[in-house]
Amino acid sequence: MQSPDKEAVKETVRQPPQHAPLVQFPVVAGQLQIGGQPLTRLADRIGRTPFYAYGREQLSARVKSLREALPAGIELHYAMKANPMPAVVGHMARLVDGIDVASGGELQVALDAGADPREISFAGPGKSELELRQALAAGILINIESFREVTLLARLSAETGYAARVAVRVNPDFELKSSGMKMGGGPKQFGVDAEQVPDLLAQIGQAGLGFEGFHLFAGSQNLRPEAIIEAQQKSFELALRLAESAPAPVRTLNLGGGFGIPYFPGEQRLDLAPIGQNLAALQARAKQELGGTRLVIELGRYLVGEAGVYVCRVVDRKVSRGQVYLVTDGGLHHHLAASGNFGQVIRKNYPLAIGNRMDAEMEPGVSVVGPLCTPLDLLGERMSLPHAEPGDLVVVFQSGAYGVSASPQNFLSHPAAAEVLV
């Protein structure tokens, strides 16, 4: 009679989960190629594992394909919280129309990367007085998220003589359906409730702040175009109503993002065609009904997520009661999302590979774990992977967003992961 562990492995093999095809990085002679280099050579060049590698070619290709799918004139902003690595921000700043930051620290990175201050916006529900002073001095657009910020900005602008450029971040009375993370609808810490915005706009006008537009963000990580279209349409209609109370014409309307990428078995890539058609219709309406307001789409994960990989090295191969474990030098302290501890309700496997043995025979029922003293340190559970031994390189795909900066790197004091743009 087989043990329960072996039965579980057998069941996994019988119906292997399938991820969406991953074709962004080529394979040559059995090795994954990143930036035109075999993975083992890149690892030698970096000098250590674990590391994150982001592909310039993949970043540029994503922006190009997005621009081809969306109507001309739709502005594309990069939400750098998805990946604030300075080299990545510098590369993206040359490709997109603007950068959205979420802290004074991110603002400094964006400015150092050469982003145009006139095309930087700052969102966040808890901006400090120091951060607002920084933003005023830089001349960027500040997304107001509370009545407190109006009062603070009026005082700081009077004290410093720096003109305040502001937009209102609205907490809409709807949410992005089927989104991975809901950021609108109901009570939220983000933005100002839609029903309170007219009063806020009146205060902005009385304070003499330079009103420029609205920012609406209903949710993130959505793979259903119809849900994104509905949210964009509702956002536009809400902005139309609120514009009647605005102290100045609406120059920019940031419709947020929400575009998702496939991570897990059964997920399909987002179809951009209907979204582009909807934005073209909204663009035409903006010209007629809002006097030519610029429409902005703000994306983070969608621009950079598929352009990155996380790479760690197998340090041990263990078999425990019939279960194969590949123990690596990386784990949840570097890649919290892949471990399932960054917003997943039910843990699912990110797509994994053995990057230097892409053409090796597959081995079923393999779990990939890290070096930490916790069972949560799990990168892949009972997966079919090429046979691997100590020294081989495990690759976690879809790792260009919310990787290093969203992970507890100091946990248990292991070395930090390196980052490279190639």
C-alpha positions in Angstrom: 0.0 0.0 0.0 1.3 3.4 -0.9 1.8 6.1 1.7 -0.5 9.2 1.7 2.5 11.3 0.6 3.0 9.1 -2.5 -0.7 9.2 -3.3 -0.6 13.0 -3.1 2.4 13.1 -5.5 0.6 10.7 -7.8 -2.5 12.9 -7.9 -0.3 15.9 -8.7 1.2 14.1 -11.6 -2.1 12.9 -12.9 -3.4 16.4 -13.5 -0.5 18.8 -13.7 -1.4 22.5 -13.5 -0.7 24.6 -16.5 0.6 28.2 -16.4 0.1 30.6 -19.3 2.9 30.2 -21.8 6.0 32.1 -20.8 7.8 33.2 -24.0 9.3 36.5 -23.0 12.8 35.0 -22.4 14.3 32.6 -25.0 16.0 29.3 -24.3 19.2 28.3 -26.1 20.9 25.0 -25.6 18.8 24.2 -22.5 19.6 27.5 -20.8 17.3 30.5 -20.1 18.7 33.6 -21.8 18.4 37.0 -19.9 19.7 40.0 -21.7 21.2 37.8 -24.4 23.3 35.9 -21.8 23.0 32.3 -20.6 21.7 32.2 -17.1 24.8 30.6 -15.7 27.0 33.2 -17.2 24.8 36.0 -15.8 25.0 34.4 -12.4 28.8 34.3 -12.7 28.8 38.0 -13.8 26.8 39.0 -10.8 29.0 37.0 -8.6 26.4 35.6 -6.2 22.9 34.3 -5.8 20.1 35.0 -5.2 19.4 37.8 -7.5 16.6 39.5 -9.5 17.3 40.2 -13.2 15.1 42.5 -15.3 15.3 42.6 -19.1 15.6 45.9 -20.9 14.3 44.4 -24.1 11.2 43.0 -22.3 10.5 46.3 -20.6 10.7 48.2 -23.8 8.6 45.6 -25.7 5.8 45.8 -23.1 5.5 49.6 -23.4 5.6 49.4 -27.2 2.9 46.7 -27.4 0.8 48.7 -25.0 1.1 51.9 -27.0 0.1 49.9 -30.2 -3.0 48.6 -28.4 -4.2 51.9 -27.0 -5.3 55.0 -28.9 -2.7 57.7 -29.6 -2.9 60.5 -27.1 -3.6 58.3 -24.1 -0.8 59.0 -21.6 1.0 56.2 -20.0 2.4 56.6 -16.4 4.6 54.2 -14.6 3.6 53.5 -10.9 7.1 53.0 -9.6 6.0 51.3 -6.4 5.9 48.1 -8.5 9.6 48.2 -9.0 11.6 51.2 -7.6 15.1 49.9 -8.6 16.8 53.1 -9.8 18.1 51.6 -13.1 14.6 50.3 -13.9 13.0 53.7 -13.1 15.6 55.4 -15.3 14.8 53.1 -18.2 11.1 53.4 -17.8 11.3 57.2 -17.5 12.5 57.4 -21.1 9.6 55.2 -22.3 6.5 56.5 -20.6 4.8 59.9 -20.3 5.0 60.2 -16.5 6.0 58.6 -13.2 3.7 58.1 -10.2 5.5 58.0 -6.8 4.2 57.0 -3.4 6.7 58.5 -1.0 9.4 61.2 -0.7 12.0 58.5 -1.2 10.5 57.4 -4.5 10.2 61.0 -5.5 14.0 61.4 -5.1 14.6 58.2 -7.1 12.4 59.5 -9.9 14.1 62.9 -10.0 17.5 61.3 -10.0 16.5 59.1 -12.9 15.7 62.2 -15.0 11.9 62.1 -14.9 10.3 65.4 -15.8 9.0 66.9 -12.6 6.0 68.3 -14.5 5.0 64.7 -15.3 5.5 63.2 -11.8 2.5 62.7 -9.5 2.5 61.8 -5.9 -0.2 59.6 -4.3 -0.4 58.2 -0.8 -2.9 58.4 2.1 -0.3 59.5 4.8 2.0 62.1 3.2 4.1 63.8 5.8 4.6 67.6 6.0 8.2 67.0 5.0 7.1 65.0 1.9 4.6 67.7 0.9 7.4 70.4 1.2 9.6 68.2 -1.0 6.8 67.8 -3.6 6.1 71.6 -3.6 9.8 72.4 -4.1 10.1 69.9 -7.0 7.0 71.2 -8.7 5.2 67.9 -9.1 1.5 67.1 -9.1 0.2 66.2 -5.7 -2.8 63.9 -5.5 -4.7 65.2 -2.5 -6.2 62.4 -0.3 -7.7 64.3 2.7 -8.9 67.7 3.9 -5.8 67.8 6.1 -3.6 67.9 3.0 -5.4 71.0 1.6 -4.7 72.9 4.8 -1.1 71.8 5.0 -0.4 72.6 1.3 -2.0 76.1 1.6 0.3 76.9 4.6 3.4 75.4 3.1 2.8 77.2 -0.2 2.4 80.5 1.6 5.5 79.9 3.7 7.8 78.8 0.8 6.3 80.7 -2.2 6.2 77.4 -4.1 3.0 77.1 -6.2 1.0 74.0 -5.4 -0.1 71.8 -8.3 -2.9 69.4 -7.1 -5.3 66.8 -8.2 -7.9 65.1 -6.1 -7.7 61.3 -5.6 -11.3 60.1 -5.4 -12.5 57.1 -3.5 -15.2 56.1 -5.9 -18.6 54.6 -4.9 -17.7 51.5 -6.9 -14.9 48.9 -7.1 -13.0 47.1 -9.9 -14.8 43.8 -10.0 -12.6 40.6 -9.8 -9.5 42.7 -8.9 -6.7 41.2 -6.9 -6.6 44.2 -4.6 -9.6 46.5 -4.2 -8.7 50.1 -3.8 -12.0 51.8 -4.3 -15.7 51.5 -3.2 -16.8 51.4 0.4 -14.7 52.8 3.2 -11.1 53.1 2.2 -8.0 54.8 3.5 -7.2 56.0 -0.1 -8.5 59.2 -1.5 -11.6 61.3 -0.6 -15.0 59.7 -0.7 -16.8 60.8 -3.9 -19.6 62.4 -2.0 -17.2 64.6 0.0 -15.2 65.8 -3.0 -17.4 68.8 -3.9 -16.6 70.3 -0.4 -13.0 69.5 -0.8 -12.9 71.2 -4.2 -14.4 74.3 -2.6 -11.6 74.3 0.0 -9.0 73.9 -2.8 -10.4 76.9 -4.6 -10.6 79.0 -1.4 -7.0 78.1 -0.5 -5.8 79.2 -4.0 -4.2 75.8 -4.8 -3.6 75.0 -8.5 -6.2 72.4 -9.3 -5.5 70.3 -12.3 -7.6 67.2 -12.3 -8.8 63.9 -10.7 -7.2 60.6 -9.9 -9.3 57.5 -9.6 -8.0 54.0 -8.9 -10.6 51.3 -8.3 -8.4 48.1 -8.0 -5.4 46.2 -9.3 -4.3 42.9 -10.9 -7.4 42.2 -13.1 -7.4 39.9 -16.1 -11.0 40.6 -17.2 -11.2 43.4 -19.9 -14.9 43.9 -19.3 -14.3 44.6 -15.6 -11.6 47.2 -16.4 -13.8 48.8 -19.1 -16.7 49.1 -16.6 -14.5 50.7 -14.0 -13.1 53.2 -16.6 -16.5 54.1 -17.8 -17.8 54.7 -14.3 -14.7 56.7 -13.4 -15.2 58.9 -16.4 -18.9 59.5 -15.5 -17.9 60.3 -11.9 -15.3 62.7 -13.1 -17.8 64.5 -15.3 -20.1 65.0 -12.3 -17.3 66.2 -10.0 -16.0 68.6 -12.7 -19.1 70.7 -12.2 -17.7 71.6 -8.7 -14.1 72.1 -9.7 -12.4 75.5 -9.2 -10.6 75.2 -12.6 -10.9 73.2 -15.8 -10.0 69.5 -15.5 -6.6 69.3 -17.3 -5.8 65.6 -16.5 -8.0 62.6 -15.6 -6.0 59.7 -14.3 -8.2 56.6 -14.7 -5.8 54.4 -12.8 -4.8 50.9 -14.1 -5.8 47.5 -12.8 -4.2 45.7 -15.8 -3.2 42.2 -14.6 -0.6 39.6 -15.6 -1.0 35.8 -15.4 0.6 34.3 -12.4 -1.2 31.0 -11.7 -2.5 27.9 -13.5 -5.5 28.6 -15.6 -5.0 32.3 -16.0 -4.9 33.9 -19.4 -3.3 37.1 -20.6 -5.3 40.3 -20.6 -7.0 41.1 -24.0 -6.1 44.8 -24.6 -8.2 45.3 -27.8 -11.5 46.0 -26.1 -9.8 48.2 -23.6 -8.3 50.3 -26.3 -11.6 50.6 -28.1 -13.2 51.8 -24.9 -10.5 54.4 -24.2 -10.8 55.7 -27.7 -14.5 56.3 -27.0 -13.8 58.0 -23.7 -11.1 60.1 -25.3 -13.6 61.4 -27.9 -16.0 62.2 -25.0 -13.3 64.0 -23.1 -12.6 66.3 -26.0 -16.3 67.2 -26.3 -17.4 67.2 -22.6 -14.2 68.1 -20.7 -12.6 70.5 -23.1 -9.8 68.2 -24.2 -8.8 66.7 -20.8 -5.7 64.5 -21.0 -6.6 60.9 -20.1 -3.9 59.0 -18.2 -3.5 55.3 -17.5 -1.3 54.5 -14.6 0.3 51.0 -14.6 3.0 49.3 -12.5 2.8 45.5 -12.4 1.6 45.3 -16.0 4.7 47.2 -17.3 7.4 45.4 -15.4 6.0 42.2 -13.8 6.8 39.8 -16.7 10.2 41.4 -17.5 11.8 40.1 -14.3 13.0 36.8 -12.9 14.1 35.8 -9.4 17.1 33.4 -9.4 18.3 31.3 -6.5 20.7 28.3 -6.3 19.9 24.8 -5.1 22.1 24.1 -2.0 20.6 20.7 -1.1 18.3 18.0 -2.4 16.4 16.1 0.2 13.8 13.4 0.2 11.5 13.3 3.2 9.0 10.3 3.3 8.9 10.2 -0.5 8.7 14.0 -1.0 11.5 15.7 -2.9 12.7 19.1 -1.6 15.1 21.4 -3.4 16.5 23.6 -0.7 17.8 26.9 -2.1 19.7 30.0 -0.9 16.6 32.2 -1.5 13.1 32.3 -0.3 10.3 34.4 1.2 12.7 37.0 2.6 13.5 38.0 -1.0 10.3 37.1 -2.7 7.3 37.3 -0.3 4.8 37.2 -3.2 6.0 33.9 -4.6 5.8 32.3 -1.2 2.1 33.1 -1.1 2.4 35.5 1.8 1.7 38.7 0.0 -2.1 38.9 -0.5 -2.9 35.3 -1.5 -5.8 33.8 0.3 -5.1 30.3 -1.0 -1.5 29.6 -1.9 -0.7 29.0 -5.6 2.5 28.3 -7.3 4.2 31.0 -9.4 5.7 29.6 -12.6 9.1 28.1 -11.8 11.9 26.4 -13.9 15.4 25.1 -13.5 17.0 27.8 -15.6 20.1 25.9 -16.6 18.3 22.6 -17.3 15.3 23.8 -19.3 15.5 20.7 -21.6 16.1 18.1 -18.9 13.6 15.3 -18.1 10.8 16.5 -15.9 10.5 15.2 -12.3 7.0 15.3 -10.7 6.0 16.3 -7.2 9.0 18.5 -6.4 8.8 21.3 -3.7 11.2 24.2 -3.7 12.0 25.7 -0.3 14.3 28.3 1.1 16.8 28.3 4.0 14.6 30.0 6.6 13.4 28.2 9.8 9.7 28.4 8.9 7.4 26.2 6.9 6.2 29.4 5.2 9.5 29.6 3.3 8.0 27.8 0.2 8.6 28.9 -3.4 7.0 25.9 -5.2 4.9 23.1 -3.9 4.7 19.6 -5.6 5.5 20.9 -9.0 6.8 19.1 -12.1 10.3 20.5 -12.7 13.5 19.4 -14.6 15.6 17.1 -12.4 17.9 19.4 -10.3 20.9 18.9 -8.1 22.9 21.2 -5.8 24.4 24.1 -7.9 21.5 24.3 -10.3 19.6 27.6 -10.7 15.9 27.9 -9.8 14.1 30.6 -11.7 10.8 32.2 -10.5 9.1 34.0 -13.4 6.7 37.0 -13.3 9.0 38.5 -10.7 9.6 42.0 -12.1 7.0 43.6 -9.7 6.7 43.7 -5.9 9.8 41.6 -5.4 12.7 43.0 -3.4 10.9 46.1 -2.1 7.9 44.1 -1.0 9.8 41.5 0.9 11.2 41.3 4.5 14.9 41.0 3.5 16.1 41.4 7.1 14.1 38.4 8.3 16.6 35.9 10.0 19.5 38.1 8.8 20.3 36.2 5.6 22.1 38.1 2.8 20.1 40.5 0.6 19.2 39.7 -3.0 21.1 41.5 -5.8 19.3 43.3 -8.6 20.5 43.8 -12.1 19.0 45.4 -15.3 20.3 43.6 -18.3 
